[in-house]
C-alpha cells in the first residue's frame, strides 16, 4: 500500500514539475504565426496548458483520496490565507462589476480577468502543495531566459534567426499594423 501511495505522490509531483517546465521553458519560446497577435497566442497557450494540467493534478489528487491514501497534511500559512482572500476579492469584484464580460476574461489583449486570477491562485496552491522543490527548474528558467535574451539581441542587430521579421522589410509591418505605425515606432526606438 505504501508503494502505491508513493507512486501517486510522485505522479502528482511530476505533473506539477512538468507544468513548471512548460511554463518556464515552453511559454517564453512559444510563437504562433510569427509576431502577429503574439499576446493572444501566448495567453491561450498559458490558459489551455494550465487548465489541462490542472485537471490532471486535480484528478490525481482525487484518485489519491478515493483510494484512501494518506495525503500529507500541510498547515495553512499566512500566504495561503492571503491567496485565498485575494481569490475571494477577485470573485467579489466580478460579482459587483457592471461589465462582467470584460471582468471574466479581462480586457481584450490583456486577459487579466477573473479566469487568469483564478488560474494563478490555482498554480500557487499546486506548487506550494505538490512541487518537490527541485532546483533544476531554476536552471531551466535561466537557460530559457538566456535564449530569449540572445534572440532579442540578435534581432536588435538585424540578425533574424527565427525568421520572425521576414516580410516586414522596408518599413512594412505585419498585417495587423499599418506601415506608418511600424516605421514611426522604429524611428522612436532608434532616436
Secondary structure as UniProt FT lines:
FT   HELIX           2..21
FT   HELIX           22..26
FT   HELIX           27..29
FT   TURN            34..37
FT   HELIX           38..66
FT   TURN            67..68
FT   HELIX           78..96
FT   HELIX           100..105
FT   TURN            108..110
FT   HELIX           114..130
FT   HELIX           136..156
FT   TURN            157..158
FT   TURN            161..162
FT   TURN            164..167
FT   HELIX           169..171
FT   TURN            175..176
FT   HELIX           179..190
//
